[in-house]
Amino acid sequence: MPPYGLYQFKSLTSTQDKAKEFYKKGLSNVIVVADVQTKGRGRFKRKWFSAKGGLWMSILLKPKNIEKIQYLTFIAAICVVKSIKKISNLKTNIKWPNDVHYKGKKLCGILTEGIFGNENFIVVGIGLNVNQDSFPDEIKNIAVSLRMIKCKEFKIKEIAKYILDEFFTLYNKYYNNNEFKKILRIWKWYCNTINKNVTVMTRTKKLTGKAIGIDENCNLLLKLKNEKIIRIVEGDINVRY
C-alpha cells in the first residue's frame, strides 16, 4: 500500500472540497477526514446530513486509468461492507450504484468525482453513519447508524483504518492492473440489487422492471415488462423485496 497523507479536521464545509484544494498543490493519495461537515453533499448535489458521530472522509487519487472511475465507487462500497463486518459482525448490502444498506435503511453513501485537465485526479467520498443516535425528520425513516443497530459506540478511527487498508489493497491489486471483472465479481457478491424487482427514478422518468445485471461500465441492466433490456447510467432505485 502506498503511503498516504492523512489530514483531520474538526469541521469542514465538505471533505470533497478540501481534498480538491490538495490536488491544486499536486498532491495525491491524500485522505481528508472531518468530525462534521456543514455542507456535505451526495449525488446530484443533494444535502448530506453530516453531524458529529459519522465518518466523513474523502480519498484523493491520481490513477493512471480514468476511464473506469465508476469502479472506484464499487471498491469503496466493498470496503465499507467488509469493514462493518470486521468491527461489528453485521451483514450489510450494497445497493446500486453507491449506497450501503442494512435492512433497507441507508448506512453509507459514496460520491466519486473527477477533476480533469492537464493532470487527472479522482476524489472518492465516503459518508458512513457510525455513532449517531438520531436523524432529522426528513431522513429518520430511511437512515440508520451502526450505533442504532448494535446499541453500542464504535471507534471511528478504527473503522476508517479498516476501510483505507482495504481500499488501497483493492485499488493497487485490481484497479491499477485493469482487472475490473474481479472488482465486479466481488461487488456482486455483496450487492442485493441484482435479480430484484426495482423502480428506477432517472432525471427524466420513472421505470419499473427487474435488475438483471451490471455492464462493463457499471451501468444497471434493467429488464422491462416488455422484455426490453435498457442500461441505467444514473438514477435512484427502490428495491422491492
Wavefront OBJ file of the C-alpha trace (Angstrom):
o trace
v 0.000 0.000 0.000
v 1.401 3.440 -0.864
v 1.881 5.884 1.969
v -0.880 8.419 2.186
v -1.197 11.759 3.913
v -3.991 11.888 6.484
v -5.500 15.290 7.304
v -8.087 15.500 10.069
v -10.344 18.474 10.789
v -12.947 19.260 13.426
v -15.240 20.914 10.877
v -15.257 21.450 7.106
v -17.848 22.553 4.598
v -17.067 19.329 2.725
v -14.197 16.831 2.758
v -14.594 16.612 -1.035
v -13.906 20.331 -1.403
v -10.910 20.209 0.933
v -9.469 17.245 -0.996
v -9.747 19.310 -4.184
v -7.622 22.008 -2.563
v -4.849 19.439 -2.109
v -4.995 18.406 -5.777
v -4.194 22.027 -6.704
v -0.939 21.528 -4.825
v -0.182 18.458 -6.948
v -0.762 16.025 -4.115
v -2.413 12.593 -4.348
v -3.001 9.637 -2.014
v -4.366 12.194 0.435
v -7.102 11.375 2.944
v -9.298 14.141 4.366
v -11.441 13.386 7.432
v -13.796 15.754 9.278
v -15.761 15.334 12.501
v -18.521 17.495 10.992
v -19.424 18.696 7.508
v -21.506 21.857 7.313
v -22.291 21.455 3.597
v -21.910 17.742 2.990
v -23.395 16.559 -0.282
v -24.334 13.392 -2.081
v -25.079 12.690 -5.733
v -26.912 15.388 -7.716
v -25.662 17.919 -5.100
v -28.177 16.721 -2.545
v -27.620 17.738 1.054
v -25.925 15.057 3.142
v -26.572 15.131 6.891
v -23.057 15.168 8.369
v -23.267 15.834 12.106
v -20.739 14.623 14.658
v -20.766 10.866 15.089
v -20.280 9.818 11.480
v -17.228 9.042 9.367
v -16.881 11.790 6.757
v -13.873 11.020 4.591
v -12.526 11.752 1.103
v -9.702 9.969 -0.723
v -7.743 11.962 -3.318
v -6.182 9.762 -6.018
v -4.255 10.197 -9.256
v -4.996 6.964 -11.117
v -3.467 6.108 -14.489
v -6.823 4.884 -15.772
v -9.603 7.469 -15.556
v -11.975 5.775 -17.985
v -13.318 3.359 -15.378
v -13.671 5.578 -12.326
v -17.103 4.102 -11.571
v -15.202 1.088 -10.278
v -13.707 3.248 -7.528
v -17.241 3.723 -6.184
v -17.679 -0.051 -6.282
v -14.351 -0.591 -4.477
v -15.321 1.899 -1.763
v -18.662 0.136 -1.212
v -16.937 -3.251 -0.927
v -14.505 -1.826 1.636
v -17.298 -0.362 3.755
v -19.253 -3.625 3.828
v -16.160 -5.673 4.703
v -15.062 -3.200 7.382
v -18.512 -3.122 9.002
v -18.438 -6.914 9.150
v -14.999 -6.831 10.817
v -15.885 -4.382 13.557
v -19.494 -5.322 14.236
v -20.122 -8.755 12.690
v -23.020 -7.074 10.912
v -24.071 -8.218 7.440
v -24.834 -5.234 5.220
v -25.515 -4.975 1.488
v -24.563 -2.755 -1.415
v -27.370 -1.076 -3.338
v -26.524 0.088 -6.847
v -24.973 2.483 -7.556
v -23.370 3.901 -4.431
v -25.088 3.011 -1.142
v -24.584 0.548 1.676
v -27.812 -0.528 3.364
v -28.957 -2.524 6.356
v -32.444 -3.993 6.035
v -33.389 -1.321 3.509
v -32.077 1.642 5.520
v -29.123 3.698 4.400
v -25.878 3.375 6.348
v -23.399 4.804 3.870
v -23.247 6.840 0.683
v -20.322 7.193 -1.708
v -19.590 10.123 -4.026
v -16.891 9.806 -6.703
v -15.883 12.961 -8.570
v -13.329 13.516 -11.321
v -11.060 16.521 -11.813
v -9.872 16.528 -15.423
v -7.233 18.701 -17.032
v -3.516 18.511 -17.786
v -3.450 16.024 -14.938
v -6.392 13.925 -13.809
v -7.432 13.374 -10.212
v -10.299 11.495 -8.607
v -11.906 12.147 -5.218
v -13.812 9.304 -3.558
v -16.028 10.494 -0.715
v -17.376 8.114 1.920
v -20.085 9.102 4.376
v -20.796 6.389 6.950
v -23.305 6.708 9.788
v -21.486 5.360 12.841
v -22.422 6.751 16.260
v -25.445 8.965 15.598
v -28.451 8.189 17.796
v -30.991 10.186 15.762
v -31.559 11.800 12.373
v -33.579 14.791 11.136
v -37.246 14.144 10.438
v -36.799 14.176 6.660
v -34.458 11.135 6.710
v -35.204 9.388 10.012
v -37.250 6.669 8.279
v -34.630 5.874 5.655
v -31.302 6.323 7.519
v -29.671 4.269 10.268
v -26.329 4.183 12.113
v -24.186 1.333 13.413
v -24.866 2.517 16.942
v -28.618 2.390 16.432
v -28.384 -1.165 15.081
v -25.908 -2.611 17.603
v -26.707 -0.382 20.637
v -23.028 0.421 21.195
v -20.474 3.033 20.195
v -17.722 2.339 17.704
v -14.253 3.805 17.218
v -14.476 5.899 14.075
v -10.696 5.950 13.553
v -10.612 2.161 13.677
v -13.328 1.876 11.031
v -11.543 4.449 8.846
v -8.294 2.463 9.032
v -10.016 -0.774 8.033
v -11.694 0.946 5.093
v -8.486 2.628 3.897
v -6.365 -0.524 4.205
v -8.913 -2.486 2.207
v -9.406 0.324 -0.324
v -5.742 0.668 -1.210
v -5.339 -3.121 -1.370
v -8.108 -3.438 -3.985
v -7.069 -0.216 -5.728
v -3.499 -1.412 -6.266
v -4.242 -5.079 -6.817
v -7.138 -4.766 -9.252
v -7.904 -1.197 -10.368
v -4.335 -0.233 -11.247
v -3.920 -3.545 -13.086
v -7.155 -3.065 -15.067
v -8.711 -6.171 -13.547
v -12.203 -4.727 -13.474
v -14.001 -8.068 -13.811
v -12.533 -9.117 -10.477
v -13.792 -5.933 -8.804
v -17.232 -6.533 -10.301
v -17.275 -10.141 -9.115
v -16.575 -9.095 -5.508
v -19.074 -6.231 -5.723
v -21.827 -8.548 -6.965
v -21.202 -10.853 -4.011
v -22.227 -8.065 -1.617
v -24.903 -6.428 -3.789
v -28.571 -7.183 -3.181
v -29.929 -5.222 -6.144
v -29.346 -7.840 -8.848
v -32.297 -10.139 -9.646
v -34.688 -7.908 -7.702
v -37.727 -6.061 -8.994
v -36.928 -2.367 -8.800
v -38.321 1.065 -9.519
v -35.809 3.484 -11.035
v -36.154 7.258 -10.948
v -33.910 8.849 -13.560
v -33.717 12.595 -14.104
v -36.452 12.393 -16.728
v -38.671 9.401 -15.975
v -39.752 6.562 -13.723
v -39.099 2.972 -14.807
v -40.095 -0.373 -13.357
v -38.504 -3.706 -14.094
v -36.063 -6.369 -12.964
v -32.401 -5.579 -12.314
v -30.695 -8.382 -14.216
v -27.054 -7.311 -14.105
v -24.302 -4.724 -14.391
v -22.418 -3.958 -17.613
v -18.679 -3.320 -18.031
v -19.203 0.402 -17.291
v -21.055 -0.259 -14.021
v -24.434 0.650 -15.524
v -27.504 -1.208 -14.287
v -29.199 -3.533 -16.776
v -32.942 -3.242 -16.353
v -35.361 -5.685 -17.966
v -38.718 -4.043 -18.585
v -42.093 -5.790 -18.611
v -41.992 -5.906 -22.418
v -38.698 -7.912 -22.154
v -36.641 -4.993 -23.480
v -33.313 -4.528 -21.664
v -32.069 -0.986 -21.097
v -28.988 0.481 -19.455
v -29.420 2.817 -16.493
v -26.400 5.138 -16.247
v -27.617 7.050 -13.201
v -30.705 7.192 -11.080
v -32.249 6.333 -7.734
v -33.623 2.860 -7.248
v -36.135 1.422 -4.882
v -35.700 -2.328 -4.399
v -38.889 -4.334 -3.900
v -38.073 -7.316 -1.698
l 1 2 3 4 5 6 7 8 9 10 11 12 13 14 15 16 17 18 19 20 21 22 23 24 25 26 27 28 29 30 31 32 33 34 35 36 37 38 39 40 41 42 43 44 45 46 47 48 49 50 51 52 53 54 55 56 57 58 59 60 61 62 63 64 65 66 67 68 69 70 71 72 73 74 75 76 77 78 79 80 81 82 83 84 85 86 87 88 89 90 91 92 93 94 95 96 97 98 99 100 101 102 103 104 105 106 107 108 109 110 111 112 113 114 115 116 117 118 119 120 121 122 123 124 125 126 127 128 129 130 131 132 133 134 135 136 137 138 139 140 141 142 143 144 145 146 147 148 149 150 151 152 153 154 155 156 157 158 159 160 161 162 163 164 165 166 167 168 169 170 171 172 173 174 175 176 177 178 179 180 181 182 183 184 185 186 187 188 189 190 191 192 193 194 195 196 197 198 199 200 201 202 203 204 205 206 207 208 209 210 211 212 213 214 215 216 217 218 219 220 221 222 223 224 225 226 227 228 229 230 231 232 233 234 235 236 237 238 239 240 241
